[in-house]
Amino acid sequence: MFLHADTLSVTRGTRTVFSDVSFTAKAGEALLVVGPNGAGKTTLIRTIAGFIAPAAGSITLKGDDGDRNIAEQCHYVGHLTGIKANLSAAENLAFWATYLDGGDGSAIRDRVDEALLHFGLSALADYPAGLMSAGQKRRLGLARLSVATRPVWLLDEPTVSLDAASTELLSGLIRRHLAGGGLVIAATHLPLGLEDPAYLRLGRTAGHVAPEAKP
């Protein structure tokens, strides 16, 4: 499986955010999108997810069975946590597990329990999400990555509000996903603790994009 962007261009109003972006991200590999604020990192991730229509170019996801629908194959985690404040931590994850993957009650509970355990939230399983700290909410939002199977993870600044220990928990989850043949594209200002990721650097000048070996 691989995701390929070909001469991708995105405009917002009269401004060209970036243009002629081409890259390939392969299963088992992480592509980190780096660059200064305003370079278009968030816009690129949202475009791949299908929230923004490109002005030019194309994005394709191919598997052994041909083209795949990216929206049906991806987890998107943006700046917002995507949690419901009036539900408990466990109820939030059960919602995502049911909505995205389905399954019987016991299977969903097992997935929820494992996700809560991984992110150190087991003690808060029945705690209202709206009363959690910013870091706890962020961990809960990220925990939905492991309650439903999606081969493509699109992450926009996933370490926001995370301390060093929580960042390592996320890194471990990403490494496990890659080892299982998953694909990760992440916009980030910070290292994610991954071994030999690929990098795509978005430049300061509108329309300039250059892949580099290091951020």
QUIHU-V526479 format. One record per pair of residues at least 24 apart in sequence whose ideal C-beta (glycine too) atoms are under 7 Angstrom apart, sorted by the first residue. I is the first residue (numbers start at 0). J is the second residue. If there is no record, write none. Layout:
[[I & J] [I & J]]
This chain:
[[0 & 26] [0 & 61] [0 & 62] [0 & 150] [0 & 182] [1 & 25] [1 & 26] [1 & 61] [2 & 58] [2 & 60] [2 & 151] [2 & 182] [3 & 59] [4 & 56] [4 & 58] [5 & 56] [5 & 57] [6 & 55] [6 & 56] [7 & 53] [7 & 56] [7 & 58] [8 & 53] [8 & 54] [8 & 55] [8 & 56] [9 & 39] [9 & 42] [9 & 46] [9 & 51] [9 & 53] [9 & 54] [10 & 54] [14 & 205] [15 & 205] [15 & 206] [16 & 42] [16 & 205] [17 & 43] [17 & 201] [17 & 205] [17 & 206] [17 & 208] [18 & 206] [19 & 206] [19 & 208] [20 & 208] [22 & 199] [22 & 210] [24 & 182] [24 & 184] [25 & 182] [26 & 180] [26 & 181] [26 & 182] [27 & 177] [27 & 180] [28 & 177] [28 & 182] [28 & 197] [29 & 173] [29 & 177] [29 & 183] [29 & 185] [29 & 193] [29 & 196] [30 & 184] [30 & 196] [30 & 197] [30 & 199] [31 & 185] [31 & 187] [31 & 191] [31 & 196] [31 & 198] [31 & 214] [32 & 184] [32 & 185] [32 & 186] [32 & 199] [32 & 201] [33 & 187] [33 & 198] [33 & 200] [33 & 214] [34 & 200] [34 & 201] [34 & 202] [35 & 203] [38 & 201] [38 & 202] [38 & 203] [39 & 201] [40 & 186] [40 & 201] [41 & 155] [41 & 186] [43 & 186] [44 & 153] [44 & 155] [44 & 184] [44 & 186] [47 & 153] [47 & 184] [48 & 73] [48 & 75] [48 & 153] [60 & 151] [69 & 151] [72 & 149] [72 & 150] [72 & 151] [73 & 149] [73 & 151] [73 & 153] [74 & 144] [74 & 149] [74 & 152] [74 & 153] [75 & 153] [76 & 140] [76 & 141] [76 & 144] [76 & 154] [76 & 155] [76 & 157] [77 & 155] [78 & 155] [78 & 156] [78 & 159] [80 & 136] [80 & 137] [80 & 139] [80 & 140] [81 & 140] [82 & 128] [82 & 136] [82 & 139] [82 & 140] [83 & 128] [84 & 127] [84 & 128] [84 & 129] [85 & 127] [85 & 129] [86 & 128] [87 & 124] [87 & 125] [87 & 126] [87 & 127] [87 & 128] [88 & 115] [88 & 120] [88 & 123] [88 & 124] [88 & 126] [88 & 128] [88 & 139] [89 & 115] [89 & 124] [89 & 125] [91 & 128] [91 & 139] [92 & 142] [92 & 143] [92 & 146] [95 & 143] [95 & 146] [95 & 147] [96 & 146] [96 & 147] [99 & 147] [100 & 147] [100 & 148] [110 & 146] [111 & 146] [113 & 145] [114 & 142] [114 & 145] [114 & 146] [115 & 142] [117 & 145] [117 & 168] [117 & 172] [118 & 142] [118 & 168] [119 & 168] [133 & 160] [134 & 160] [134 & 161] [134 & 162] [134 & 165] [137 & 161] [138 & 165] [141 & 169] [144 & 172] [145 & 172] [150 & 181] [150 & 182] [151 & 182] [152 & 176] [152 & 181] [152 & 183] [153 & 184] [154 & 183] [154 & 185] [155 & 186] [156 & 186] [156 & 187] [156 & 188] [157 & 185] [157 & 187] [158 & 187] [158 & 189] [166 & 192] [167 & 192]]
